[in-house]
Every structure is written in C-alpha cells, then in structure tokens.
C-alpha cells in the first residue's frame, strides 16, 4: 500500500522557508517516532519513506511524506497526523499546522492505472522539486540519465511490489535502454546537510519510452512511483523530490 501525507504549515518571523529545511523536518520526524522505530530507520540502508519541504507564498509551506511500507507508514501516520505544531529547534521556530491530508492507494489501484488501461503512455515529464543527484564513479552526477533514474527507483520499487516483481536486472536494463531524454530545462542546485553541501540539479526533463507495450507499461509504473519514493540519493532527507506528469 502506498501512502502520502501532506502537512500544511504556517510560521511567523523574518525567515523564509526553502527546500533545505527538509533535513530539519527529517530530524523532527525521527524525534516524533517511537525510539525503537527511529533507531531501526537510522540504521536502515534504504529507508522506506521520502520527505521534502515545498515553500509556498508568504509564510506557508508544505511538508510532504511518501511511504510504501505499511508498518512504517502506520508509525509515521500516528506520529504526524495529530500534530498541531512543529518545533524546528535549529531555527528557533514554531510552525502552526493548518491542515493535513492523507492519500492512500492500494497496489491493485496503482497498477491498474498502467496495466489495465488502454494504450500505455509513452511520454512523461519529470519535474525535480528539490535538488537531485546520484553517486556515479565516486562523484555527484550533475545531469540525469535513464540508467541512473531507473536504478534509483527500482531499488525502492522492488521493496514495495509483491505481485509485480522487477528484481531482474536485465528487465531494468531493457527499461532504461528504451527510455530517452528528449527535452530538458535544468540548472545546478545545492543542498546543505549540516556541514556538507551536495551539488545536484533541479528543473524538468521529458522522457520518451519506446519498445513493446508491456515494457512501456512497466516503465510508466516505475516512473510514477518516484512521486512516493523520490529519485537519487538522500530522499529521506529532503532531496530528489519529483512530480511526474503524463504527456499525451
């Protein structure tokens, strides 16, 4: 089951929210969870959630959490949904929670969009809402490519799927091989994590999927899952947030 929690917040003072606040919200989230759950997540190599901060006009922001593990989603929901305020001690700031939305989707509902629809969509726009990058040859990638995108999503996707398995590296290689970036509008962007800064990219790309119909359906399901899990590194800390749009 896939879930997304969107928390709307309002705050005062002269500070202005930005996507770098995602790491602060990650710290707040772990402190809010039961200690044993937070400890388990702290030692997890691949965390079963993503989260990011999206600034809004004025003194408003949205905190978005994507989840695909039922147990972890239950703990996060119990911790986050009752919140009326959020304390960011590093900023000396208290945010008022003005609204909360929870979106739940079963595996059957999700996959039916791609595997039981008419003709599969073969063109997708990916908008990177927070800085995104990948580890490549010991460095941070400054430009996406299908191999990096598919590899990043498939690692998390495999932990989610039960009826549709994509653990086969050859299948993922075929998906990436039949995917091509045909348009992009990107810029470099820096994400700050404590004393470290990570340079990545933000903006939009358009991907076209070629090949047989079953492959196009699988590719669409894989790409769309990125709205829950993010793309690239540090998605639990606020990086790699993405919005996926089908293009007719």
C-alpha positions, -999 to +999 in steps of 0.1 A: +000+000+000+013+035-009+006+065+012+013+102+011+009+127+039+008+164+031+011+188+061+003+225+055+022+248+079+023+285+087+050+303+105+060+339+116+091+359+117+115+371+090+129+337+080+118+322+046+114+285+041+134+267+015+139+231+004+170+228+027+146+227+056+139+191+046+168+179+066+154+197+097+119+181+092+136+147+089+152+152+123+119+164+138+102+133+123+127+109+139+123+125+173+085+122+170+085+085+162+088+058+189+125+054+198+127+018+186+113+027+152+136+057+149+166+036+158+156+010+131+152+037+105+185+053+115+204+020+107+184+012+075+204+013+043+173+021+023+146+040+042+110+031+032+099+067+031+108+100+014+100+135+026+106+171+015+096+207+021+080+228-005+079+265+003+046+283-005+039+321-009+042+342+022+049+323+054+034+290+044+050+256+034+040+221+026+057+191+042+052+160+020+060+124+032+058+095+008+056+059+022+054+024+007+060+002+037+027-005+056+043-008+091+064+023+088+035+042+073+014+033+103+040+046+127+046+078+107+008+084+104+003+080+141+031+105+148+024+131+122-014+133+117-023+145+152+004+173+151-008+209+157+026+224+157+062+216+146+092+227+165+124+234+145+149+240+173+178+248+149+158+277+135+142+287+169+109+284+151+075+270+159+053+262+129+015+260+131-001+231+114-030+245+094-041+213+075-032+177+069-041+154+040-036+117+038-037+099+004-038+061+004-036+038-027-035+000-028-012-019-051-042-030-072-054+006-076-019+017-085-011-010-110-045-009-127-036+026-139-008+012-160-015-025-167-053-024-174-055+009-192-059+013-229-028+023-248+002+029-224+016+064-221+050+067-237+059+103-228+065+116-192+076+149-178+096+148-146+099+180-125+126+179-099+112+199-069+143+197-047+179+191-057+186+157-071+218+138-078+233+103-079+265+087-069+284+080-101+320+069-102+326+084-067+312+118-077+278+135-077+261+135-111+251+169-124+228+156-151+203+127-151+203+098-175+178+068-179+202+043-162+206+064-131+169+072-128+157+036-134+183+021-110+174+046-082+136+040-084+138+002-090+157-003-057+128+012-037+101-002-061+113-038-055+107-034-018+071-023-025+059-047-051+046-081-043+025-091-074+047-075-100+084-083-094+111-063-111+141-078-093+155-089-127+184-066-136+180-075-173+144-062-172+156-029-157+183-027-183+157-030-210+135-003-195+165+021-193+176+012-228+142+020-243+139+053-224+154+086-238+155+122-226+141+143-254+138+176-237+153+192-206+154+225-187+178+220-158+200+241-135+225+232-109+213+234-073+230+229-039+215+211-009+230+217+025+233+189+051+249+201+083+285+209+073+282+193+038+269+207+006+258+185-022+255+199-057+228+184-079+202+196-104+167+209-105+142+216-133+124+195-158+131+167-183+108+149-207+113+111-212+101+091-242+096+053-238+100+031-268+098-007-272+069-032-267+037-023-249+044-044-217+077-026-213+061+008-217+035-001-190+062-013-166+083+019-173+052+041-166+045+023-133+082+026-123+085+063-131+052+072-114+064+055-082+090+082-079+063+106-066+063+084-034+100+074-032+119+103-049+149+099-072+186+097-064+203+100-030+191+114+004+154+113-005+146+107+032+165+139+040+146+161+015+165+156-018+152+141-050+115+151-047+098+148-081+065+154-098+055+131-126+032+141-155+019+120-183+020+138-217-004+127-243 
